[in-house]
Amino acid sequence: MSELVLRPWEPTDHDGIVGQAYDCLAELHAAGSDLLPTLDNAERFWRIGMHWTTAGDPTLCATLDDRIVAWVLWGGIEGDFQRALRVCHGHGTYVVPTERRRGIASVLRRAAGVIAKRRGYGKVVGTMYDEPGRASGTAAGFVAVATQMEWVL
């Protein structure tokens, strides 16, 4: 197997990450998220990620043979509430289907966690929409602390 390389997102990653963000949104939507799989939303993921990566937050990608195979979209929200622990918001961990179940998400999350802790975050908060996502998050150390409820009007 080629060597897995982890690094922050770069401007030249745009096309690869936006395409994968679209796929990620489609999977999330199928699992129950109300985020629509649109190019505009995929571009929004890109803009958020570049903002966070420029700030030094743990928005990372993983490459094999210079091909992006996975990424995390993690960072802080300016003007967030005052909390006991500073929150790093996890808006996605994505691995291309051909590279899943190989531990890449775990490697990415561990690296992102080290960066988040170094930047003063006390915890990462994210939403998992399906059982594989919950299992992967639990294996990474995430614990369920609440139930999100929605009232559709």
Secondary structure, DSSP 8 states (H G I E B T S, - for coil): ---EEEEE--GGGHHHHHHHHHHHHHHHHHTT------HHHHHHHHHHHHHHHHHT-S-EEEEETTEEEEEEEEE--TT----SS-EEEEEEEEE-GGGTTSSHHHHHHHHHHHHHHHTT--EEEE---SHHHHHHHHHTT------------
